[in-house]
Amino acid sequence: MRKAVFTISALALLSALSGCGREQQSANDASPDNEMNTIMAATSPFGDAEIRMNDAMMKVVGVNAGDSWVRKMIEHHKGAVEISRQVLTMNPEARVAQMAQQTIDKQTKAITVLERLVAQGNPDPASAELYGPTMDKMHQAMMTATGKTLSETFFRKMLEHHKGAVAMSDIALANGVTGAVHTQVEKTKADQQKEVDNVEAMLSSQPMTATQTSPPS
């Protein structure tokens, strides 16, 4: 009973803490961040990785909306790789291990592509702020996503992770991205939507399709 009360209280505090804007984070925010790390360590096996990903995504700033998307998506994908590597060390069931390895392979390849699209120039904080509310929503959804088993917890967290990428891509497309970045945004959105559909099917205990189980090209 005490554990249940602690978990509810922890999540309530966590939600309040994560509502604070991180784009303008100062040294005075160190204490709340330490509290958040402690809470996540107690309530989720992936908490530290989720916080590192969110902090990295909030920190990077591009020269325009497209470049901010590129830089933030690199950190987004790195977070998925870290979480997937972590779950592989936890003796997961076969379908979880398969999904985690596929995520590592796909996201590592995507990071390489995105890194080639990083632009040079003066950072534009306003372009990064476009994504702030969506990233914050994704972060809170991931942190509070849990399941009855390790497998369900992993699936639910990755579901929110992929939904966040789709939402961020919509923001980029609505803010005038062009050229190669526009092409990559559309591809990422399509790929991440497929992952959303895949995870939702797995949560519903439906078998993966041939396309979903094939190695990344």
trRosetta pair geometry for C-beta under 8 A, 3 or more apart (Angstrom, degrees):
i j d omega theta_ij theta_ji phi_ij phi_ji
1 4 5.8 -52 -152 32 33 110
1 5 6.5 31 151 -16 65 104
2 5 5.7 -54 -149 37 34 110
2 6 6.2 37 153 -22 66 106
3 6 5.6 -54 -149 36 31 113
3 7 6.4 32 154 -22 65 104
4 7 5.8 -53 -150 33 31 111
4 8 6.5 28 155 -16 65 104
5 8 5.9 -56 -150 37 32 108
5 9 6.2 27 155 -14 66 110
6 9 5.8 -61 -146 42 29 108
6 10 5.9 32 155 -25 66 109
6 42 7.5 -80 144 145 121 136
7 10 5.6 -54 -144 34 28 114
7 11 6.4 25 159 -17 64 105
7 43 5.8 128 -133 -117 83 109
8 11 6.0 -57 -150 36 28 107
8 12 6.4 29 153 -20 63 107
9 12 5.6 -55 -150 35 33 112
9 13 6.4 28 155 -14 67 106
10 13 5.9 -58 -150 39 30 107
10 14 6.0 34 152 -24 66 110
10 39 4.6 163 -166 -151 102 103
10 42 6.4 -127 -125 84 160 119
10 43 5.3 179 112 -50 144 137
11 14 5.3 -51 -142 36 32 118
11 15 6.4 37 157 -23 64 101
11 39 8.0 162 -68 172 36 124
11 43 6.8 163 -64 -160 83 165
11 143 7.8 158 -133 129 81 98
11 144 5.7 86 -152 -114 118 95
12 15 6.0 -52 -152 31 29 110
12 16 6.8 26 151 -15 61 105
13 16 5.7 -57 -153 37 35 111
13 17 6.2 33 153 -19 69 107
13 35 7.2 -89 148 147 127 122
13 39 6.4 -155 85 -95 113 153
14 17 5.8 -56 -146 37 30 110
14 18 6.1 22 160 -15 66 110
14 36 6.2 105 -127 -131 77 81
14 39 5.1 -163 -74 123 105 149
14 40 7.1 112 -120 -63 132 79
14 43 7.7 -96 -41 43 152 152
14 140 8.0 147 129 -130 93 76
14 143 5.9 -152 154 145 135 139
14 144 7.5 165 95 -70 130 87
15 18 6.0 -59 -142 40 27 106
15 19 6.7 39 154 -34 60 102
15 140 6.0 65 -124 -143 77 116
15 144 7.2 25 -73 -61 102 129
16 19 5.8 -51 -159 18 32 117
17 20 6.3 -43 -177 7 44 110
17 32 5.0 173 -142 -178 108 109
17 33 8.0 159 175 -80 125 37
17 35 6.6 -159 -96 88 153 112
17 36 5.0 -162 120 -76 151 109
18 36 7.0 114 -63 -124 81 135
18 54 8.0 -37 -139 165 108 163
18 136 6.5 150 154 -160 93 86
18 139 5.8 -162 -165 113 131 117
18 140 5.2 162 106 -81 145 90
18 143 6.8 -170 -55 19 158 157
19 136 7.2 80 -121 -178 39 131
19 140 7.9 40 -66 -77 67 135
20 29 7.0 175 127 -129 145 119
20 32 6.7 53 19 119 154 162
21 24 5.7 31 114 33 116 94
21 25 7.5 -149 115 -58 63 71
21 132 6.7 8 -137 -172 94 136
21 136 7.9 -60 -107 -77 54 140
22 25 4.7 0 -156 -47 60 118
22 29 7.7 145 -119 169 72 166
22 54 7.5 102 28 145 168 96
22 55 6.9 -123 -179 -119 147 58
22 58 4.0 6 100 171 121 159
22 59 7.8 -62 140 -58 108 62
22 132 7.9 179 48 -140 77 100
22 136 7.9 163 10 -87 104 99
23 58 5.9 -126 -73 -176 56 93
23 125 7.1 113 173 -165 122 101
23 128 6.5 149 -128 114 122 114
23 129 5.9 29 -111 -95 173 81
23 132 5.7 -56 -35 -99 126 128
25 29 4.8 -78 -159 33 89 157
25 58 7.3 69 -13 127 126 133
26 29 5.7 120 59 -8 57 97
27 30 6.1 -9 -179 -26 56 112
28 31 7.7 -35 172 15 52 99
29 32 5.6 -55 -166 45 67 108
29 33 5.8 67 139 -25 86 107
30 33 5.7 -64 -151 40 31 112
30 34 6.3 32 155 -22 68 106
31 34 5.7 -53 -148 33 31 111
31 35 6.6 32 154 -18 64 103
32 35 5.5 -54 -150 36 36 113
32 36 6.3 39 152 -23 67 103
33 36 5.5 -51 -149 33 34 114
33 37 6.5 37 152 -21 65 101
33 51 7.7 127 -162 -174 87 129
33 55 7.9 62 -140 -91 129 128
34 37 5.7 -49 -149 33 34 112
34 38 6.5 35 152 -19 64 104
35 38 5.7 -56 -152 36 33 112
35 39 6.3 33 152 -20 66 106
36 39 5.7 -54 -147 36 32 112
36 40 6.2 26 158 -15 66 108
36 51 6.3 142 125 -113 114 135
37 40 6.0 -58 -145 39 28 107
37 41 6.3 32 156 -23 64 107
37 47 7.3 134 -149 134 46 112
37 48 6.4 48 -148 -104 90 79
37 51 6.0 -127 -93 63 76 174
38 41 5.8 -55 -149 32 28 112
38 42 6.6 18 155 -13 62 110
39 42 5.9 -69 -157 40 30 106
39 43 6.1 -7 161 5 69 118
39 47 7.5 -159 98 -159 61 150
40 43 6.1 -73 -132 51 30 92
40 44 5.4 -41 -167 45 73 105
40 47 2.4 162 158 -172 102 132
40 48 6.4 160 106 -51 123 48
40 50 6.7 -145 -157 57 145 114
40 51 6.0 -171 25 -35 166 121
40 143 6.5 -78 -106 -141 108 104
41 44 7.9 -62 -91 58 10 64
41 47 5.5 -128 -59 70 37 137
41 48 6.3 40 -81 -48 86 98
43 47 6.6 94 65 -69 75 137
43 146 7.8 -82 164 -79 92 135
44 47 4.0 124 71 -53 103 92
44 50 7.2 0 109 7 145 138
44 143 6.9 -132 -12 -153 157 58
44 146 7.1 -124 -97 -91 94 98
44 153 7.4 176 -139 -176 86 130
44 157 8.0 115 -160 -83 131 138
45 86 7.3 170 139 145 97 124
45 90 7.0 56 162 -93 154 154
45 150 7.2 -1 22 -127 151 97
45 153 7.3 91 29 117 105 147
46 49 5.0 -59 -172 48 75 115
46 50 5.6 81 129 -30 90 102
46 83 5.1 39 -148 -132 130 100
46 86 6.2 142 -107 89 85 148
46 87 7.6 -13 -77 -59 118 92
46 153 7.8 168 6 141 117 111
46 154 7.7 118 -35 -103 143 70
46 157 6.2 82 66 -174 151 173
47 50 5.7 -59 -147 35 30 111
47 51 6.3 24 160 -16 67 107
47 143 7.0 62 -123 -132 81 85
48 51 5.8 -57 -149 37 31 109
48 52 6.4 32 154 -19 65 105
49 52 5.7 -52 -146 35 32 111
49 53 6.4 33 155 -20 64 106
49 79 6.5 131 159 -155 88 76
49 82 4.7 -174 -147 119 119 118
49 83 5.0 156 123 -77 146 75
49 86 6.0 -122 -41 -18 153 151
50 53 5.8 -55 -151 35 29 112
50 54 6.4 25 155 -16 64 108
50 79 7.1 73 -115 -166 40 122
50 83 7.2 54 -64 -83 72 123
50 139 7.0 131 167 -147 100 76
50 142 5.4 -177 -140 122 129 126
50 143 5.9 158 132 -81 152 77
50 157 7.4 -99 -85 -160 125 126
51 54 5.8 -55 -145 38 32 109
51 55 6.2 32 157 -19 66 107
52 55 5.9 -56 -145 38 28 110
52 56 6.3 26 157 -17 64 109
52 79 7.1 170 89 -107 84 92
52 82 7.2 -49 78 95 130 169
53 56 5.9 -61 -149 38 27 109
53 57 6.2 25 156 -18 65 109
53 75 6.3 145 -157 155 65 88
53 76 6.9 78 -176 -117 111 36
53 78 6.9 178 -114 87 89 83
53 79 2.8 46 -111 -100 136 132
53 82 7.1 -161 -62 45 107 130
53 83 7.9 -28 -37 -34 143 109
54 57 5.7 -56 -145 38 31 110
54 58 6.2 27 158 -17 66 109
54 79 7.8 73 -35 -101 52 151
54 135 6.8 139 -142 163 82 103
54 139 4.4 63 -108 -111 136 129
55 58 5.9 -58 -146 39 28 109
55 59 6.2 30 155 -27 63 111
56 59 5.7 -57 -146 30 29 114
56 60 6.8 21 164 -20 64 104
56 75 4.0 -168 119 -150 111 133
56 78 7.1 -52 101 71 158 131
56 79 7.5 -176 51 -57 125 103
57 60 6.7 -59 -149 28 27 102
57 72 4.8 64 -154 -152 84 86
57 75 4.5 -169 -74 95 67 131
57 76 5.9 63 -94 -62 126 75
57 79 7.6 -34 -39 -27 114 136
57 131 7.9 -106 163 124 104 130
57 135 5.5 -171 125 -147 131 139
58 132 7.3 65 -126 -119 88 79
58 135 6.5 171 -76 120 78 148
60 68 7.3 155 118 -146 88 64
60 71 4.0 -150 148 144 135 120
60 72 5.8 -171 72 -73 116 62
60 74 7.7 26 15 55 178 108
60 75 6.2 178 1 -21 135 136
60 128 7.1 -172 104 -122 54 129
61 68 6.2 -23 -155 -110 43 99
61 71 7.3 -27 51 80 9 155
61 123 4.2 63 111 -165 114 122
61 124 7.0 -167 168 60 103 40
61 125 5.7 -31 -141 -97 142 54
61 127 7.3 113 -166 70 79 91
61 128 4.2 -72 -118 -43 77 146
62 65 7.6 86 79 -151 125 1
62 66 7.2 -122 130 84 152 47
62 67 2.9 174 -179 110 128 89
62 68 3.5 -137 27 -58 110 52
62 69 7.2 -46 7 18 155 48
62 70 6.4 100 -94 46 145 92
62 71 5.0 -180 -63 5 99 125
62 72 7.9 -88 -22 -15 112 88
62 118 7.8 -136 -119 -146 103 71
62 119 6.5 73 -167 47 101 105
62 123 6.8 152 112 -133 8 73
62 124 6.9 -23 97 42 57 87
62 127 5.8 -83 73 107 88 131
62 128 6.5 144 23 -70 71 89
63 67 4.7 33 37 48 75 158
63 68 8.0 -158 34 -42 33 76
63 119 5.0 -94 29 100 126 123
63 120 7.4 36 -39 108 146 18
63 121 3.8 59 -117 75 147 116
63 122 6.3 97 -124 67 93 44
63 123 6.3 -93 -85 -105 53 31
63 124 5.7 72 -170 -3 32 102
63 127 7.3 20 108 39 21 159
64 67 5.2 87 47 16 68 102
64 68 7.0 -129 96 -6 30 92
64 119 7.3 5 24 56 94 158
64 124 5.9 44 -83 33 40 144
64 127 5.2 -174 -170 -111 25 157
65 68 5.9 -55 -145 37 27 111
65 69 6.5 32 154 -22 62 104
65 127 4.6 -134 -70 -151 50 100
65 130 5.9 8 -123 26 99 160
65 171 7.7 -137 -169 136 114 86
65 172 6.0 160 147 -131 99 63
65 175 3.9 -131 -170 117 169 129
65 176 6.4 100 47 58 136 83
65 177 6.1 -114 99 -64 101 85
66 69 5.6 -54 -154 32 31 113
66 70 6.5 33 150 -21 65 103
66 119 7.6 73 94 -16 98 135
66 172 6.1 91 -105 -159 55 106
66 175 7.9 -161 -48 96 65 97
66 176 7.7 -91 -39 99 102 66
66 177 3.8 125 -90 -122 105 96
66 178 7.0 -84 -59 27 154 56
66 181 4.0 76 -177 131 124 155
66 182 7.2 -55 -117 -55 128 64
66 185 7.4 -96 -133 -46 85 130
67 70 5.4 -46 -148 32 37 115
67 71 6.3 33 156 -15 67 105
67 117 7.9 -161 -113 136 65 86
67 118 6.8 80 -150 -150 93 50
67 119 4.2 -77 -100 29 131 116
67 121 7.8 -168 -25 48 175 111
67 127 7.2 41 59 131 86 149
67 181 7.3 -73 -65 -108 51 154
68 71 5.9 -56 -145 40 31 107
68 72 6.0 24 159 -13 66 113
68 124 7.4 -93 -48 70 119 90
68 127 4.4 176 -18 128 138 99
68 128 4.5 -158 -139 -86 134 63
68 130 7.0 117 90 42 147 108
68 131 6.5 -169 135 -1 117 128
69 72 6.0 -64 -143 44 25 105
69 73 5.9 24 160 -20 66 113
69 131 7.1 153 -92 -67 66 139
69 168 6.4 150 -134 156 92 102
69 169 7.3 96 -160 -103 131 49
69 171 7.5 177 -92 87 114 95
69 172 4.0 30 -80 -91 157 131
69 177 6.8 -37 25 -84 146 142
69 181 7.2 115 69 -179 118 115
69 185 6.3 12 136 -98 152 112
70 73 6.0 -61 -144 37 23 108
70 74 6.6 31 154 -26 61 102
70 114 5.4 168 -162 -167 83 95
70 117 4.9 -138 -131 102 143 111
70 118 5.8 -173 124 -88 133 58
70 119 7.5 116 44 -4 147 85
70 181 6.2 -80 -57 -128 117 110
70 184 7.5 49 -101 95 94 143
71 74 5.8 -47 -155 23 31 115
71 75 7.1 23 152 -9 61 103
71 118 6.4 80 -77 -118 85 99
72 75 5.9 -57 -156 40 38 107
72 76 6.2 46 144 -26 68 106
72 128 7.4 144 -53 -138 123 85
72 131 5.9 -165 33 108 178 166
72 135 7.1 -97 -169 -84 134 135
72 168 6.8 -137 106 -164 128 146
73 76 4.9 -46 -142 34 39 121
73 77 6.3 40 157 -18 67 101
73 110 8.0 -89 147 146 108 116
73 114 5.9 -144 94 -128 107 152
73 165 6.8 82 -127 -134 96 96
73 168 6.9 172 -78 113 92 141
73 188 6.5 -23 -155 -151 148 163
74 77 6.1 -57 -152 37 27 107
74 78 6.4 29 149 -20 62 107
74 111 5.6 89 -143 -137 77 82
74 114 4.9 -168 -78 112 89 137
74 115 6.4 92 -114 -71 132 73
74 118 7.8 -1 -38 -71 147 111
75 78 5.4 -49 -144 35 36 115
75 79 6.5 43 153 -25 63 100
76 79 5.9 -55 -159 29 29 113
76 80 7.0 27 147 -17 62 102
76 161 7.5 149 -174 -171 92 90
76 164 7.1 -158 -140 107 127 116
76 165 5.9 138 153 -89 148 97
76 168 7.5 -146 -64 31 160 162
77 80 5.6 -50 -153 32 39 112
77 81 6.5 41 150 -20 67 102
77 107 4.1 176 -168 -166 96 102
77 108 7.9 175 154 -63 116 28
77 110 5.4 -148 -123 88 155 116
77 111 5.0 -163 101 -68 137 92
77 114 7.3 159 14 12 145 149
78 81 5.6 -52 -151 35 35 114
78 82 6.4 35 152 -20 66 105
78 107 7.6 -177 -64 151 26 121
78 111 6.5 85 -64 -103 78 138
79 82 5.7 -54 -147 35 32 110
79 83 6.3 28 157 -15 67 107
79 161 7.3 -156 106 -138 115 124
80 83 5.9 -56 -144 40 30 108
80 84 6.1 29 156 -19 65 111
80 103 5.4 -121 157 173 109 118
80 107 4.9 -175 83 -86 121 165
80 158 7.1 81 -133 -126 98 92
80 161 5.9 133 -89 161 99 147
81 84 5.8 -59 -146 39 27 110
81 85 6.3 27 156 -19 64 106
81 103 7.0 -168 -91 130 48 90
81 104 5.3 91 -135 -121 79 67
81 107 5.0 -148 -58 94 93 129
81 108 6.1 95 -104 -63 135 82
81 111 7.7 -31 -30 -31 142 140
82 85 5.9 -54 -147 35 29 109
82 86 6.4 31 153 -21 63 107
83 86 5.6 -55 -152 34 31 115
83 87 6.6 29 154 -19 66 103
83 154 7.7 156 156 -139 108 86
83 157 7.0 -139 -174 120 151 132
83 158 7.4 -180 109 -78 139 89
83 161 7.8 -145 40 -72 157 158
84 87 5.9 -51 -147 33 33 107
84 88 6.7 37 153 -23 62 104
84 99 7.9 -129 -128 118 110 70
84 100 3.9 159 -161 -160 88 80
84 101 7.3 174 167 -57 121 24
84 103 4.4 -167 -84 82 152 123
84 104 4.9 -152 105 -53 137 88
84 107 7.8 153 10 27 144 136
85 88 5.7 -54 -155 30 34 115
85 89 7.2 32 150 -19 63 102
85 100 7.5 163 -57 172 25 113
85 104 6.4 95 -62 -96 80 126
86 89 6.0 -59 -162 29 37 109
86 90 7.1 30 147 -21 66 112
87 90 5.5 -62 -156 32 43 117
87 92 5.4 27 161 -45 94 140
87 96 6.3 -110 154 159 129 112
87 97 7.9 -157 122 -92 98 52
87 100 5.0 -145 77 -100 117 145
87 150 7.3 151 -143 164 97 110
87 154 5.2 66 -112 -111 149 139
88 92 6.8 -68 -103 14 36 115
88 97 6.2 91 -116 -130 79 80
88 100 5.2 -174 -58 120 92 145
88 101 7.0 90 -91 -64 131 79
90 150 6.1 -155 131 -166 134 152
92 96 3.7 -100 160 92 132 128
92 97 5.0 167 78 -54 105 78
92 100 6.9 111 44 -9 155 139
92 150 6.2 -132 -110 114 86 124
92 151 6.4 123 -159 -84 100 81
92 154 7.1 -2 -121 -7 141 161
93 96 5.1 87 58 11 72 107
93 97 7.1 -143 96 -7 33 92
93 151 5.5 -13 27 -77 116 133
94 97 5.7 -59 -147 37 30 111
94 98 6.2 31 156 -21 66 106
95 98 5.5 -48 -145 35 35 115
95 99 6.3 34 156 -17 65 105
95 151 7.4 58 75 -147 96 127
95 202 6.6 173 150 -142 132 120
95 208 7.6 166 -144 -20 111 121
96 99 5.9 -56 -147 39 31 107
96 100 6.1 31 154 -20 66 109
96 150 7.3 46 -139 114 172 94
96 151 4.8 -122 -62 -119 132 87
96 154 5.7 80 -145 71 116 151
96 155 7.6 -98 -107 -51 92 89
97 100 5.7 -55 -144 37 29 112
97 101 6.3 26 159 -16 64 107
98 101 6.1 -59 -148 37 26 106
98 102 6.3 24 155 -16 63 110
98 213 7.4 -13 165 -136 136 87
99 102 5.7 -57 -146 39 31 111
99 103 6.2 35 154 -23 65 105
99 154 7.9 137 87 131 128 122
99 155 7.8 37 96 -95 167 80
99 158 7.5 156 148 79 127 173
99 198 7.8 161 -123 137 114 122
99 199 7.8 98 -153 -94 146 81
99 202 7.2 -6 -68 -80 148 168
100 103 5.7 -54 -150 33 30 113
100 104 6.6 33 152 -20 63 103
100 154 7.4 -44 -72 -180 106 142
101 104 5.6 -50 -150 33 35 114
101 105 6.4 32 153 -17 66 106
102 105 5.7 -55 -147 39 32 110
102 106 6.0 24 159 -13 68 111
102 215 7.6 -147 -116 -127 91 50
102 216 6.8 136 -160 -32 81 102
103 106 6.1 -58 -138 43 26 105
103 107 5.7 13 169 -8 66 117
103 158 7.2 -94 -95 -135 151 135
104 107 6.5 -62 -134 44 18 100
104 108 6.0 20 165 -21 59 114
105 108 6.2 -59 -146 34 20 109
105 109 6.6 17 157 -14 58 109
105 215 7.2 -59 127 -161 160 84
105 216 5.3 176 120 23 111 126
106 109 6.0 -63 -156 37 29 109
106 110 6.2 25 151 -18 67 110
106 191 7.5 178 177 178 130 131
106 216 4.6 167 -88 -78 83 153
107 110 5.3 -51 -142 38 37 114
107 111 6.3 46 154 -28 66 99
108 111 5.7 -47 -150 27 31 114
108 112 7.0 34 151 -19 59 101
109 112 5.9 -54 -160 30 34 113
109 113 6.8 31 148 -16 65 105
109 216 6.4 -169 22 124 151 143
110 113 5.6 -55 -153 36 38 112
110 114 6.2 35 153 -18 70 108
110 188 7.2 101 -155 -105 131 97
110 191 7.8 -172 -91 98 137 162
111 114 5.7 -57 -145 40 31 110
111 115 6.2 37 156 -27 66 105
112 115 5.9 -51 -148 27 27 113
112 116 7.3 28 153 -19 57 101
113 116 6.2 -60 -167 28 34 110
113 117 7.2 21 145 -14 64 110
113 184 6.7 174 138 -125 116 125
114 117 5.6 -65 -158 36 42 111
114 118 7.4 64 148 -46 68 83
114 184 6.9 140 -96 176 72 147
115 118 6.0 -21 -160 -12 43 114
117 180 6.0 -152 -114 113 109 114
117 181 5.6 133 -176 -88 131 81
117 184 6.2 -86 -59 5 165 162
123 128 7.7 -1 -178 -24 102 126
124 127 4.2 59 96 2 110 113
124 128 7.3 160 93 -11 63 83
125 128 5.7 -60 -155 37 42 109
125 129 6.2 44 151 -26 73 106
126 129 5.5 -52 -146 32 35 116
126 130 7.3 57 152 -37 59 88
127 130 6.1 -31 -168 1 36 117
127 175 7.8 146 -139 148 81 145
128 131 6.4 -64 -174 34 46 103
128 132 7.4 70 135 -51 70 91
129 132 5.1 -19 -156 -15 53 124
130 171 5.6 152 145 169 107 125
130 175 6.1 1 -154 -64 162 163
131 134 5.5 -71 -163 51 59 110
131 135 5.4 56 144 -25 90 110
131 168 5.6 35 -136 -131 114 97
131 171 5.9 153 -93 95 73 158
132 135 6.0 -64 -144 38 25 107
132 136 6.2 23 161 -19 65 109
133 136 5.7 -56 -146 37 30 112
133 137 6.3 32 155 -21 65 105
134 137 5.7 -52 -149 35 31 113
134 138 6.4 32 153 -18 64 105
134 164 6.7 136 155 -152 90 76
134 167 4.8 -170 -156 126 125 120
134 168 5.6 164 117 -77 141 70
134 171 6.2 -131 -9 -34 155 142
135 138 5.6 -53 -148 37 33 112
135 139 6.2 36 153 -22 66 106
135 164 6.9 75 -114 -166 47 121
135 168 7.1 52 -67 -84 80 117
136 139 5.6 -52 -146 35 30 114
136 140 6.4 27 157 -15 64 106
137 140 6.1 -57 -148 38 28 107
137 141 6.2 27 155 -18 64 110
137 164 7.4 172 88 -108 84 94
137 167 7.6 -56 76 106 127 167
138 141 5.7 -60 -147 39 29 111
138 142 6.2 28 157 -19 66 107
138 160 6.0 148 -155 158 68 92
138 161 7.0 86 -176 -111 113 36
138 163 7.0 -179 -113 87 95 85
138 164 3.0 51 -113 -101 142 130
138 167 7.2 -167 -60 50 112 132
139 142 5.9 -55 -147 36 27 108
139 143 6.3 24 157 -18 64 110
140 143 5.8 -56 -144 37 30 110
140 144 6.3 9 164 -3 65 113
141 144 6.4 -69 -144 47 24 96
141 145 6.1 38 155 -42 64 107
141 160 4.0 -171 119 -147 111 137
141 163 7.5 -56 106 71 157 129
141 164 7.5 -178 55 -60 126 106
142 145 5.6 -49 -146 16 30 118
142 157 5.1 65 -154 -150 82 80
142 160 4.6 -165 -73 93 68 131
142 161 6.0 66 -96 -62 124 77
142 164 7.7 -33 -41 -29 114 139
145 153 7.1 132 125 -155 81 60
145 156 3.9 -170 175 131 112 105
145 157 4.8 168 86 -78 129 58
145 159 7.2 -179 -147 55 153 99
145 160 5.3 -154 -41 -8 147 135
146 152 7.9 47 152 111 44 97
146 153 5.3 -14 -150 -113 51 96
146 156 6.8 -50 30 75 7 147
147 150 7.8 -62 74 46 111 1
147 151 7.1 -84 100 83 149 54
147 152 2.5 -166 173 110 152 104
147 153 4.2 -136 31 -53 95 55
147 154 7.8 -62 24 19 134 51
147 155 6.9 51 -45 48 154 95
147 156 5.3 162 -48 -4 105 129
148 152 5.6 40 39 41 66 151
149 152 4.8 94 52 9 79 99
149 153 6.9 -140 94 -5 41 88
150 153 5.7 -58 -148 38 30 112
150 154 6.2 31 156 -19 66 107
151 154 5.9 -58 -151 36 28 110
151 155 6.3 25 155 -17 64 108
152 155 5.7 -54 -145 38 33 112
152 156 6.1 28 158 -18 67 109
152 203 7.1 88 -134 -124 80 86
153 156 6.0 -59 -145 38 27 107
153 157 6.3 24 158 -16 63 109
154 157 6.0 -60 -147 38 27 108
154 158 6.2 19 159 -13 65 111
155 158 6.0 -64 -147 42 27 105
155 159 6.2 36 153 -29 65 105
155 199 5.3 159 -165 -162 85 97
155 202 5.6 -143 -127 99 135 119
155 203 5.3 164 139 -72 141 92
156 159 5.5 -45 -146 27 32 118
156 160 6.9 27 156 -12 61 101
156 203 7.2 89 -72 -99 74 132
157 160 6.1 -57 -156 38 33 105
157 161 6.3 39 146 -24 65 108
158 161 5.0 -49 -145 35 39 121
158 162 6.3 37 157 -18 69 102
158 195 7.5 -99 154 160 104 115
158 199 5.7 -165 98 -105 103 147
159 162 6.2 -57 -151 37 27 105
159 163 6.4 27 152 -18 62 109
159 196 6.4 85 -150 -134 71 67
159 199 4.5 -162 -83 117 86 143
159 200 6.7 101 -125 -62 123 70
159 203 7.2 0 -62 -34 143 139
160 163 5.5 -52 -143 38 34 114
160 164 6.4 43 154 -27 64 103
161 164 5.8 -55 -158 28 27 115
161 165 7.0 26 149 -17 61 102
162 165 5.7 -50 -154 31 39 112
162 166 6.7 40 150 -19 66 102
162 192 4.7 174 -163 -171 83 87
162 193 7.7 160 160 -76 110 22
162 195 4.3 -147 -121 97 147 115
162 196 4.7 -165 114 -65 127 76
162 199 6.7 166 21 5 144 138
163 166 5.7 -52 -153 34 36 113
163 167 6.4 34 152 -17 67 106
163 192 7.9 178 -65 154 18 112
163 196 5.8 93 -71 -106 72 124
164 167 5.7 -56 -147 38 32 110
164 168 6.2 31 155 -18 66 107
165 168 5.7 -54 -144 38 31 111
165 169 6.3 34 154 -22 64 106
165 188 6.3 -112 167 158 114 105
165 189 7.4 -168 132 -101 85 49
165 192 4.1 -143 92 -123 124 161
166 169 5.7 -57 -152 34 29 113
166 170 6.7 33 150 -22 63 102
166 189 5.5 90 -130 -145 64 75
166 192 5.0 -157 -58 104 80 121
166 193 5.5 92 -102 -70 128 80
166 196 6.7 -16 -30 -35 142 140
167 170 5.6 -49 -152 29 35 114
167 171 6.8 36 149 -19 63 101
168 171 5.6 -50 -155 32 37 114
168 172 6.6 38 149 -19 66 102
169 172 5.6 -50 -149 34 37 113
169 173 6.3 35 153 -17 67 106
169 185 5.0 153 -149 -174 90 85
169 186 7.6 140 -179 -83 124 26
169 188 5.5 -171 -92 92 133 103
169 189 3.7 -167 120 -75 157 101
169 192 7.2 167 -10 37 139 137
170 173 5.8 -56 -147 39 31 110
170 174 6.3 26 155 -16 64 111
170 189 7.1 110 -52 -118 65 133
171 174 5.8 -62 -148 40 29 108
171 175 6.3 8 159 -6 65 118
172 175 6.1 -77 -147 45 27 100
172 177 4.8 16 165 -25 92 140
172 181 7.7 -120 176 150 129 104
172 185 4.7 -139 101 -130 136 143
173 177 6.4 -63 -93 34 37 111
173 182 7.4 95 -110 -141 73 81
173 185 5.9 175 -62 131 85 137
173 186 7.3 89 -90 -74 123 76
173 189 7.5 -9 -32 -42 132 153
177 181 5.0 -111 -173 111 111 109
177 182 4.6 160 118 -82 92 75
177 185 5.6 86 92 -12 157 152
178 181 6.8 48 67 55 38 99
178 182 5.2 -15 -142 -30 15 127
179 182 5.9 120 52 14 33 101
179 183 7.3 -65 136 -2 39 98
180 183 5.5 -52 -151 36 37 114
180 184 6.3 34 152 -17 68 106
181 184 5.7 -57 -147 40 33 109
181 185 6.2 39 152 -25 67 103
182 185 5.7 -50 -147 31 30 113
182 186 6.6 28 155 -16 63 104
183 186 6.0 -58 -154 36 29 109
183 187 6.4 26 151 -17 65 109
184 187 5.5 -54 -144 39 35 112
184 188 6.0 36 156 -20 68 106
185 188 5.8 -55 -146 37 28 110
185 189 6.3 29 155 -20 63 106
186 189 5.8 -53 -147 35 29 112
186 190 6.4 27 155 -16 64 107
187 190 5.9 -58 -150 38 30 109
187 191 6.1 27 155 -17 66 110
188 191 5.7 -57 -143 40 30 110
188 192 5.9 24 161 -15 67 111
189 192 6.1 -60 -142 41 25 106
189 193 6.2 27 157 -21 62 108
190 193 5.8 -55 -148 34 28 111
190 194 6.7 31 152 -20 62 103
191 194 5.7 -54 -157 31 32 113
191 195 6.7 31 147 -18 64 103
192 195 5.3 -48 -150 34 40 114
192 196 6.5 49 147 -24 66 97
193 196 5.3 -43 -151 29 38 117
193 197 6.6 37 150 -16 64 101
194 197 5.7 -53 -152 37 34 111
194 198 6.2 38 148 -23 65 107
194 212 7.4 -169 166 -101 102 87
195 198 5.3 -51 -145 36 34 117
195 199 6.2 31 158 -17 67 104
196 199 6.2 -58 -148 37 26 105
196 200 6.3 25 155 -17 63 110
197 200 5.8 -57 -146 38 28 111
197 201 6.4 31 154 -21 63 106
198 201 5.8 -58 -154 34 28 111
198 202 6.5 25 151 -17 64 106
198 208 6.5 28 -150 -125 95 98
198 212 4.9 156 -114 -140 116 130
199 202 5.5 -53 -148 36 36 111
199 203 6.3 37 153 -19 67 103
200 203 5.7 -51 -147 36 32 112
200 204 6.4 24 153 -11 63 109
201 204 5.7 -64 -150 44 32 106
201 206 4.2 -79 -172 66 87 115
201 207 7.8 -46 155 72 117 23
201 208 6.8 124 103 -96 131 55
201 212 7.8 -103 58 -80 145 175
202 205 7.4 39 -176 -80 35 25
202 206 7.2 -92 -72 54 27 69
202 208 7.0 7 -74 -68 94 92
208 212 4.2 -126 -175 93 100 124
208 213 4.7 118 111 -53 127 98
209 212 4.7 94 52 7 76 103
209 213 7.1 -162 88 -1 38 89
210 213 6.2 -68 -145 44 29 99
210 214 6.3 41 157 -40 66 103
211 214 6.0 -47 -149 13 29 115
